[in-house]
């Protein structure tokens, strides 16, 4: 017998609520992008790491397939409403980050919700962010120490935000936001 893969209305509403809250943070991150890149570009990867929150919180709280992508999609829409200039980036980030988070969960067949699994996706995202921004922002022109610091912060940003997201997701689960499904 095939497993029931439908998501309930309460799961979708929870994804929407998490997406709205984290989308506001993503929108704020969008507005501080230009000042951060102008003043201190080596910390931009850490700022960009906030975009891991939608999927991490949703997966930790709900522990179901597809919730990372759905929540990232809602967060992207909210981010676009706040900082429309970054519409393409928000959509791309939702697909990329949510996709990586779903892929890592799928590789363990949505059975392992141990913290290590979340940190694996954070490290993958951190490396992708570090490389993409390194070339896009021409950070190769910076001194070697700044390049190294940038790469470290870009990888640690998603890892740090993942730790925050796991804490929020656990708190939501303890508060009863994610009730077990009944048949």
C-alpha positions in Angstrom: 0.0 0.0 0.0 1.4 3.4 -0.9 2.0 5.9 1.8 -0.3 8.9 2.1 1.6 11.9 0.8 -1.1 14.5 1.0 -0.5 17.4 3.3 -3.3 18.5 5.6 -4.7 22.0 5.7 -3.2 22.5 9.1 0.3 21.5 7.8 -0.1 23.9 4.9 -1.2 26.7 7.2 1.7 26.0 9.5 4.0 26.2 6.5 2.4 29.5 5.5 2.8 31.0 9.0 6.5 29.9 9.2 7.0 31.2 5.6 5.5 34.6 6.5 7.6 35.1 9.6 10.9 34.0 7.9 10.0 35.9 4.8 9.9 39.1 6.8 13.5 38.3 7.9 14.5 37.5 4.4 13.0 40.8 3.2 15.0 42.7 5.8 18.1 40.8 4.7 17.3 42.0 1.2 17.2 45.6 2.2 20.5 45.5 4.1 22.3 43.7 1.2 23.6 46.8 -0.6 24.8 48.5 2.6 26.5 45.3 3.8 28.1 44.7 0.4 29.3 48.3 0.3 30.6 48.5 3.8 31.7 45.0 4.8 31.2 42.4 2.0 32.9 39.7 3.9 29.9 39.2 6.2 27.4 39.0 3.3 27.4 35.2 3.3 26.4 35.2 6.9 23.5 37.6 6.2 22.4 35.5 3.2 22.4 32.4 5.5 19.1 33.7 7.1 17.4 32.2 4.1 17.8 28.7 5.4 15.3 29.3 8.2 12.0 28.6 6.4 12.9 25.0 5.5 14.8 24.2 8.7 12.0 25.4 10.9 9.3 23.7 8.9 11.1 20.4 8.6 12.1 20.3 12.3 8.5 21.3 13.5 6.5 19.1 11.0 8.9 16.4 9.9 7.2 15.8 6.6 8.2 15.7 3.0 7.8 18.9 0.9 7.4 21.3 3.8 10.8 22.9 3.2 9.9 23.8 -0.4 6.4 25.0 0.4 7.6 27.1 3.3 10.5 28.6 1.2 8.0 29.4 -1.5 5.8 31.4 0.9 8.9 33.1 2.4 10.0 34.1 -1.1 6.6 35.7 -1.8 6.8 37.7 1.5 10.3 38.7 0.8 9.3 39.9 -2.7 6.5 42.0 -1.1 9.1 43.6 1.2 12.0 44.0 -1.2 10.6 43.6 -4.7 14.0 44.4 -6.3 15.2 41.0 -5.3 12.3 39.0 -6.7 14.4 36.7 -8.8 16.9 36.1 -6.0 14.1 35.2 -3.6 12.6 32.7 -6.0 16.0 31.2 -6.9 17.0 31.0 -3.2 13.6 29.3 -2.3 14.1 26.7 -5.0 17.8 26.1 -4.3 17.8 26.2 -0.5 14.4 24.4 -0.2 15.5 21.9 -2.8 18.8 21.1 -1.0 17.0 20.7 2.3 14.4 18.4 0.7 17.1 16.4 -1.1 19.0 15.8 2.0 15.8 14.7 3.8 14.9 12.5 0.9 18.3 10.8 0.9 17.5 9.5 4.4 14.0 8.7 3.2 12.4 11.3 5.5 13.2 9.0 8.5 16.1 10.8 10.2 15.4 14.1 11.8 18.6 14.2 13.8 20.4 17.5 13.9 23.3 16.2 11.8 21.0 15.9 8.8 20.0 19.5 9.0 23.7 20.6 9.4 24.6 18.6 6.3 22.2 20.6 4.2 23.5 23.8 5.9 27.1 23.0 4.9 26.0 22.3 1.3 24.1 25.5 1.2 27.1 27.4 2.8 29.5 26.1 0.2 27.1 27.1 -2.6 26.6 30.5 -1.1 30.3 31.0 -0.6 31.2 30.2 -4.1 28.4 32.1 -5.8 28.9 35.3 -3.9 32.7 35.0 -4.1 32.5 35.3 -7.8 29.5 37.5 -8.1 30.9 40.1 -5.7 34.5 39.9 -7.1 35.9 39.1 -3.7 39.0 37.8 -5.4 40.2 41.4 -5.4 40.3 41.4 -1.6 43.3 40.5 0.5 43.8 36.8 1.2 42.8 37.1 4.9 39.5 38.8 3.8 38.8 36.1 1.3 39.4 33.3 3.9 37.2 35.1 6.5 34.5 35.6 3.9 34.5 31.9 3.0 34.4 30.8 6.6 31.6 33.2 7.5 29.6 32.2 4.3 29.8 28.5 5.4 29.1 29.3 9.1 26.2 31.6 8.3 23.8 28.9 7.2 25.2 26.6 9.9 24.5 29.2 12.6 21.0 30.0 11.2 20.3 26.3 11.1 21.0 26.0 14.8 18.6 28.9 15.4 16.0 27.3 13.1 16.3 23.9 14.9 15.6 25.7 18.2 12.6 27.5 16.8 11.3 24.3 15.2 11.7 22.3 18.4 9.9 25.0 20.4 7.0 24.9 17.9 6.7 21.2 18.1 6.8 21.3 22.0 4.1 24.0 21.9 1.9 21.6 19.9 2.0 23.3 16.5 2.9 20.1 14.8 0.4 17.5 16.1 0.7 13.9 14.9 -1.4 13.0 12.0 -4.4 10.9 12.7 -6.1 8.6 10.1 
